[in-house]
Amino acid sequence: VCWVSTSVHRAQASLSWTEKIYSVAAACVTHRSRGLTIRMCVRRHVWSIGRQLLDSFKTQILDGRATADIVLEELRVEVSSKRSLWGRSPRLGVILAGDCPQSRKYVEIKNKAAEYIGIECVNLYLDEDEKRIEREVLNLVQDDSIDGVLVQLPLPRNVSQDKILSLVPAEKDVDGFHPQNLGLLALQQLSTLRPWEKRFARIEEREERVVQESRYEGIVPCTAKAVISLLDRFDIQIKGKKAVVLGRSSIAGLPITLLMMHRGSLITNCDLNSSETLVKRVCQEADIIVSAAGCPSLIDSSWLKSGVVLVDVGFNVLEGGSVCGDVNFDEVMTSGKASWITPVPGGIGPMTVAMLMDNTIQNATRNLSPETLESHPRFKTLDDLNL
Ligand code: GUN
C-alpha cells in the first residue's frame, strides 16, 4: 500500500502523501482494536488512491464562461466603487460596419457584458461606405467622454482595415491593435495583470517588476490576455513548459506567442504554411498547445502528448450555423489524453469579452482618476515622443 501510495502521490505533486501515511500511522497507534482499524484505514486509503488515479486520467475543463463571470463581477464592483470618483461611467464606442451576422452577435455579447458591469456603449451600425466609417471613427476618437473605440473586425471587403484602425490612437485603443501597444508588448513593458491580480499568477520576475512599477499604461490584446488570465486562474504553470502556438495573426497568435515567451515558456510558433505533418510532430512534444489556427477540428488525440493543456482559441462557424474550435473536442475528451481543455463555445470567447471590459476600464482609469493621473502621466502618443 505504501509503495502504491508513494508512487501515485509522487506522480501528483499537488497531494501531500506524507500527511496521509502519517494519518494512517497515527490512527493505528491511537486505536486499541488495531487489527480492525488498520484494515479500515488501509481499505479507505486504497479507495482514495484509486479515485485519485481515475481522476488523474480525466480531462478537466478550463471553464472560460464561469471564470469570465467571476472577472465581470470583479469589474462590476470596481466600476461601481470608482464611479463617484470618476464622475461618470466608462464609455466605449463601438463601430460595426456591414451586415455580418456573426459580428453583430459579437457586438451584442460585448454590449451585454458592458451593461452588466456599468460601462456605457455607444454603438454605431454603419454600411460599407469607407468615408462615413472614417468620419464616425474620428468623431468617437475626438470625443473626450469616450474612453475606448472598438472597430469590430472584419470590416467589409471594400474598406481598408489598416486605414480605419490607424485612426484609433493608442490612448483610445481597447483591442491592443495599435503599433505602440503591440510595441510595448513586444518589449515586455506591458503586464497582463493588475497589481491586485498578482495572487493568480506564477509570474516572472520581470513581469513582477512591471507590475510594481505600475507600468500598466498600454493595452494588451484581449484574446492573448484571455489565454494567460485563464491559465493563471487555474494555476497552470507556463514557465519552463514546452508551448506551441498555432497561428500568427496580430489579433491572437502573435501576442499570445509574445506573452507566453515573456512568461518563460519554451515557445514554438507555427502556422499551417508549414506541412501539417511537421506541425503535428511539434505539437506531439508540447506541454501546452494554444491553437488560433481557425481550422475546424484540426487537432485530435494523435497530435497530443499525454497530460497536455489544450487552449482552443479557434471559433469556426460551420455550414448550418453550429460552431466548433480547432480541436476535435469530443474525440480528445474520449481519449483522456489532455489534462485540461477549453471548450468552444464557453472557453476563450467569454474571457476575451471580459478582457475587453478590463481594457476599457483601464483606459477610463487613466482618463478619469485624479490619483492615477498623478502616478501615470498621461499616455504618451507617438506625436509626444517626437519620432
Ligand atoms: N473580431 C473578432 N475578434 C475581434 C477582436 O478581438 N476585436 C475586434 N475589434 N474585432 C474582432
Residues whose N, C-alpha, C, O or C-beta is under 5 A from the ligand:
A	BS01	GUN	V151 Q152 L153 P154 D175
